[in-house]
Amino acid sequence: MNPGLAKLQPYPFERLRALRAGVEPNAAFTPINLSIGEPQHPTPRLVLDALIAALEGTAKYPATKGSDELRAAIAQWLTQRYRLPAGAVRADTMVLPVNGTREALFAIAQCLTNRDAAKDLVAMPNPFYQIYEGAALLAGATPYFLPCPAEGGFLPDFAAVDPAVWARCTLVYVCSPANPSGAVMTQAEFVQLLELADRHDFRVVSDECYSELYLDELAPPCGLLEAAWASGRTDFRRCLVMHSLSKRSNAPGLRSGFVAGDPALMAEFLRYRTYHGAAMPLQVQAASVAAWRDEAHVIANRALYRAKFQAVTPILADVATIASPAGGFYLWPQFDCDDTALCRRLWEHAHVLTLPGSFLARVAGGQNPGRGRLRLALVASLEDCVEAARRIRTLLQLS
């Protein structure tokens, strides 16, 4: 057996099921689930229509590389979204469709981790999306948890990392906007990381699946490719970005995303995926083309989340340290109590399901940075999100 399997920790939702075991929620309330980041807004009709119209593609094997049309649509979207010059993103060598970012985030470590004893670390933010950790372990590497202190805006503190640690890194994951905090990296921070990558010979994978959810319509989050180009790295050397339609287009079941960046790394990843057997079905590719070519539904989607943050944050401000994030659809409040106990109480007494912050982080430097926090996914309706916030406030005010 792969020895990494024995090192895998239970997934956060496995731990949540165990935490809820034996608890009977208050039947006086209807259940509200804020625990999982599964978008509940309707999938755009144009995406569904394109999917249905292409169902005959089920009778054909898709190419691992994806269709020319899809790769062109993705390259055009990247160029427009990140204000890159025409031709900066080459669809033939720098873009690859994947079955959602989760699949690709895992696979990239299996491809790019070199299993050299001198380069045995895969770095990732802490708190983090647990796929990064599992990918590292199953690739035979050791996870290294980058500190993301609250006083630093929950962003990775690259300066706090010993150069000897960077020298052992083969791959560094970042996430912007971050899961769970919603923190957004600046162009300068991306450039700082790339300078470290050059100095210490590692690759950067930027998980940007929440990139199209942000509060300020006039200030979209910077991306790794944008920062690379602005700093003169026009070949996107050492850079890979991952994007998804799950959050952007409310299509989590479509399982559609892409990887783009350094053509040398992309060539190796394509070779890996040819054996991996993870080609995107043709009908999904057709639906994805429709989604990447339309921005109207994305703008409307952002407005829905913006309204939820504006309504929910003030309600919880009475009982938690809280602020609306720059991006994403999570709230990351700090409470003056144990997060696992609070999660259990909320399920039992208020019929509200949340996710303990400590489940999303690892102890580093003697502390778990998620302790005392809950991740609240504002994916339910505005009315349900407001009702859940009121129940949380009431429970804490009465305790």
C-alpha positions in Angstrom: 0.0 0.0 0.0 1.1 3.6 -0.5 2.5 4.6 2.9 1.0 8.0 2.5 -2.5 6.5 3.0 -1.7 5.8 6.7 -0.8 9.5 7.1 -4.1 10.9 5.8 -6.2 12.6 8.4 -10.0 12.2 8.3 -11.6 14.7 5.9 -13.3 17.7 7.7 -16.8 16.4 6.8 -16.0 13.0 8.2 -15.1 14.7 11.5 -18.2 16.8 11.3 -20.4 13.7 11.0 -18.7 12.2 14.0 -19.2 15.4 16.0 -22.9 15.4 15.2 -23.3 11.7 16.0 -26.0 11.1 18.6 -27.2 14.7 18.6 -30.9 15.3 18.0 -31.3 18.8 16.5 -34.1 21.0 17.8 -37.1 20.0 15.6 -38.7 23.4 16.3 -36.4 24.9 13.6 -36.0 24.0 10.0 -32.4 22.9 9.2 -30.0 25.4 7.7 -26.7 24.1 6.3 -23.7 26.5 6.3 -21.1 23.8 6.6 -20.2 23.0 3.0 -19.1 25.3 0.1 -21.6 23.9 -2.3 -23.3 26.8 -4.3 -27.0 26.8 -4.2 -27.8 29.5 -6.7 -29.3 28.2 -9.9 -27.0 27.0 -12.6 -27.3 29.4 -15.6 -29.8 28.3 -18.3 -27.2 28.9 -21.0 -25.0 26.3 -19.4 -27.7 23.7 -19.1 -28.9 24.3 -22.6 -25.4 23.8 -24.0 -25.0 20.7 -22.0 -28.3 19.2 -23.3 -27.6 20.2 -26.9 -24.3 18.3 -26.8 -25.5 15.1 -25.2 -24.7 13.1 -28.3 -21.1 13.6 -27.4 -21.6 10.8 -24.9 -21.0 8.4 -27.8 -17.4 9.6 -28.3 -14.1 9.4 -26.4 -12.9 12.9 -25.5 -9.3 14.0 -25.9 -7.3 14.5 -22.7 -6.2 17.9 -24.1 -9.8 19.1 -24.6 -11.3 20.7 -27.7 -9.7 23.6 -29.5 -12.9 25.6 -28.8 -12.8 25.1 -25.1 -9.1 25.9 -24.8 -9.6 29.0 -26.9 -12.5 30.1 -24.7 -10.5 29.7 -21.6 -7.5 31.5 -23.0 -9.7 34.4 -24.1 -11.3 34.5 -20.6 -7.9 34.6 -18.9 -6.7 37.3 -21.2 -9.7 39.5 -20.6 -10.1 38.9 -16.8 -6.4 39.5 -16.0 -5.8 42.3 -18.5 -3.2 40.4 -20.4 -2.2 41.3 -24.0 -3.6 39.3 -26.9 -1.5 36.1 -27.4 -0.1 36.1 -23.8 -2.0 32.9 -23.0 -1.5 30.3 -25.8 -4.4 28.0 -26.0 -2.4 25.1 -27.6 0.4 24.9 -25.0 -0.7 26.7 -21.9 -4.3 25.6 -21.1 -5.7 22.2 -20.1 -9.3 21.5 -19.0 -9.7 19.4 -15.9 -12.6 17.8 -14.0 -12.8 20.5 -11.3 -10.0 22.0 -9.4 -10.1 19.4 -6.7 -9.0 16.7 -9.1 -6.3 18.8 -10.6 -5.0 20.1 -7.3 -4.4 16.5 -6.2 -3.0 15.3 -9.5 -0.5 18.1 -9.9 1.5 17.0 -6.9 1.7 13.5 -8.2 3.1 14.9 -11.4 5.5 17.6 -10.2 6.8 16.2 -6.9 10.2 14.8 -7.8 10.6 12.5 -4.7 14.1 13.7 -4.2 15.1 13.5 -0.6 16.6 17.1 -0.9 13.2 18.4 -2.1 10.7 16.7 0.1 8.4 19.5 1.2 5.1 20.8 -0.3 4.1 24.0 1.3 0.6 25.2 1.8 -1.3 27.9 3.8 -2.7 27.1 7.2 -5.7 27.0 7.5 -6.1 25.3 4.1 -8.1 23.1 1.7 -7.2 19.5 2.8 -6.7 18.3 -0.7 -3.3 20.0 -0.6 -2.2 18.0 2.3 -3.4 14.7 1.0 -1.8 15.3 -2.4 1.5 16.0 -0.8 1.4 12.9 1.4 0.3 10.5 -1.4 3.1 11.9 -3.6 5.6 10.9 -1.0 6.3 14.4 0.2 5.9 16.1 3.6 3.4 19.0 4.1 4.8 22.3 5.4 2.2 24.6 6.9 2.8 28.3 6.0 1.6 30.6 8.9 -1.3 32.8 8.0 -1.8 35.0 11.1 -4.9 37.0 11.7 -2.8 40.1 12.3 -1.4 39.7 8.8 -4.9 39.5 7.2 -4.8 35.7 7.1 -2.3 35.7 4.3 0.8 33.5 4.2 3.7 35.1 6.0 6.5 34.2 3.5 9.1 36.3 5.4 8.6 34.1 8.5 9.8 31.0 6.6 13.3 29.9 7.1 15.3 29.8 3.9 16.3 26.2 4.7 12.6 25.3 4.5 12.2 27.0 1.1 15.3 25.1 -0.1 13.5 21.8 0.6 10.2 22.8 -1.2 9.4 21.3 -4.6 5.9 22.8 -4.8 4.0 25.6 -3.0 0.2 25.9 -3.0 -1.5 29.2 -2.4 -5.2 30.0 -2.5 -6.6 33.5 -3.3 -9.3 34.4 -2.4 -8.5 32.0 0.5 -10.5 29.2 1.8 -11.7 29.8 4.6 -10.7 33.4 5.3 -11.5 35.1 2.0 -8.1 36.9 2.1 -6.8 38.1 -1.2 -3.1 38.1 -2.2 -1.7 41.3 -3.7 0.4 41.5 -6.8 3.4 42.3 -4.7 2.9 39.2 -2.6 2.6 37.0 -5.7 5.8 38.5 -7.0 7.6 37.9 -3.7 6.6 34.3 -3.8 7.9 33.9 -7.4 11.2 35.5 -6.4 11.5 32.9 -3.7 10.6 30.2 -6.2 13.5 31.3 -8.5 15.9 31.5 -5.6 15.0 28.1 -4.2 13.8 26.2 -7.3 10.2 25.3 -6.6 6.9 25.7 -8.5 3.8 27.7 -7.5 0.3 26.4 -7.9 -2.4 29.1 -7.3 -5.8 27.8 -6.4 -8.1 30.6 -7.7 -11.4 28.8 -7.7 -13.0 31.7 -5.7 -11.5 34.4 -8.0 -14.9 35.5 -9.4 -16.5 36.1 -6.0 -15.5 39.4 -4.6 -17.2 42.3 -2.8 -15.8 45.3 -4.7 -17.0 45.1 -8.2 -14.3 47.6 -9.2 -11.4 45.7 -7.6 -11.3 42.0 -8.8 -8.6 40.0 -7.1 -5.2 39.8 -8.7 -4.1 36.4 -10.0 -0.8 34.7 -10.3 -0.6 35.0 -14.1 -1.4 38.7 -13.9 1.3 39.3 -11.3 3.8 37.2 -13.3 3.2 39.2 -16.5 3.3 42.5 -14.7 6.7 41.6 -13.2 8.1 40.7 -16.6 7.7 36.9 -16.3 6.0 36.7 -19.7 6.7 33.0 -20.1 4.9 32.3 -16.8 7.8 30.2 -15.7 7.1 28.1 -12.5 3.5 29.4 -12.5 0.3 27.3 -12.6 -3.2 28.6 -11.9 -6.4 26.6 -11.4 -9.9 27.9 -12.0 -13.3 26.3 -11.8 -16.9 26.8 -12.9 -18.3 25.4 -9.6 -18.3 28.7 -7.7 -18.2 31.1 -10.6 -21.1 29.6 -12.5 -23.0 27.7 -9.7 -22.2 24.4 -11.5 -20.4 22.2 -8.9 -21.9 19.0 -10.4 -20.5 19.9 -13.9 -17.0 19.1 -12.6 -15.3 21.6 -14.9 -12.2 23.7 -14.4 -8.8 24.3 -16.0 -5.1 24.5 -15.3 -3.0 27.2 -17.1 0.5 28.5 -17.1 4.1 27.5 -17.7 4.1 25.6 -21.0 6.9 23.3 -19.9 5.0 22.3 -16.8 1.7 22.0 -18.8 3.4 19.6 -21.2 4.4 17.3 -18.4 1.0 17.6 -16.8 -0.7 16.7 -20.0 1.6 13.6 -20.4 0.7 12.6 -16.8 -3.1 13.0 -17.5 -2.9 11.0 -20.6 -2.1 8.0 -18.4 -4.3 9.3 -15.5 -7.4 8.9 -17.7 -9.2 12.1 -16.7 -10.5 13.5 -19.9 -13.5 15.9 -19.7 -16.7 14.6 -21.4 -17.5 16.4 -24.7 -20.9 17.5 -23.5 -19.3 19.1 -20.4 -16.8 20.8 -22.6 -19.6 22.3 -24.6 -21.4 23.6 -21.5 -18.0 25.0 -20.2 -17.5 27.0 -23.4 -20.9 28.6 -22.9 -20.0 29.4 -19.3 -16.6 30.9 -19.9 -17.9 33.1 -22.7 -20.6 34.8 -20.5 -20.0 37.3 -17.7 -23.6 38.5 -17.1 -24.5 35.5 -14.9 -21.2 36.0 -12.9 -21.9 39.6 -12.2 -25.4 38.7 -11.0 -24.0 35.9 -8.8 -21.6 38.3 -7.1 -24.5 40.6 -6.3 -26.3 37.8 -4.5 -23.3 37.0 -2.2 -22.7 40.7 -1.6 -26.2 41.1 -0.3 -25.7 38.1 2.1 -22.5 39.5 3.5 -24.1 42.9 4.0 -27.1 41.4 5.8 -25.3 38.7 7.9 -22.1 40.3 9.1 -23.8 43.0 11.3 -26.0 40.4 13.0 -23.0 38.3 14.1 -20.9 41.3 15.1 -22.7 41.4 18.5 -21.3 37.9 19.4 -18.1 37.4 17.3 -15.1 39.2 15.9 -16.1 39.3 12.3 -15.6 41.2 9.0 -16.8 40.6 5.5 -14.0 39.1 3.4 -12.5 40.5 0.3 -13.5 37.4 -1.7 -15.1 34.0 -1.6 -18.4 33.2 0.1 -17.3 32.2 3.6 -17.4 34.1 6.8 -14.5 33.2 9.3 -15.7 34.6 12.6 -13.8 34.3 15.9 -15.8 33.3 19.0 -14.9 33.3 22.6 -15.5 29.6 23.0 -14.4 26.2 21.7 -15.3 25.9 18.1 -16.2 22.2 18.1 -18.4 22.6 21.2 -20.1 25.6 19.6 -20.7 23.7 16.3 -22.3 20.9 18.2 -24.5 23.2 20.3 -25.6 25.1 17.2 -26.7 21.9 15.6 -28.5 20.6 18.7 -30.2 23.8 19.8 -30.6 25.9 16.6 -30.5 23.3 13.8 -27.7 25.2 12.1 -24.8 23.2 10.7 -21.4 24.9 10.6 -17.8 23.7 10.2 -15.4 24.1 13.1 -12.4 26.1 12.1 -9.9 23.7 13.8 -11.0 21.0 11.3 -9.5 23.2 8.5 -6.1 23.7 10.0 -3.2 21.9 11.6 -1.3 22.6 14.8 1.9 24.5 14.0 4.1 26.4 16.4 1.9 24.9 19.2 -1.3 26.5 17.9 -4.2 25.6 15.6 -5.0 28.8 13.8 -8.6 27.7 13.2 -9.4 27.2 16.9 -12.3 29.3 18.2 -13.5 30.0 14.6 -16.3 28.6 12.5 -16.5 28.6 8.7 -19.9 29.8 7.6 -20.6 29.1 3.9 -23.2 31.7 2.8 -24.5 29.4 0.1 -28.1 29.1 1.2 -30.8 31.7 0.3 -30.5 35.2 1.7 -33.4 34.5 4.0 -31.9 31.3 5.4 -28.5 32.9 5.9 -30.1 35.8 7.9 -32.2 33.3 9.9 -29.1 31.2 10.7 -27.2 34.3 11.8 -30.0 35.3 14.1 -30.2 31.8 15.6 -26.4 31.9 16.2 -26.6 35.3 17.9 -29.6 34.3 20.0 -27.9 31.1 21.2 -24.7 32.9 22.2 -26.5 35.8 23.9 -28.5 33.4 26.0 -25.4 31.3 27.0 
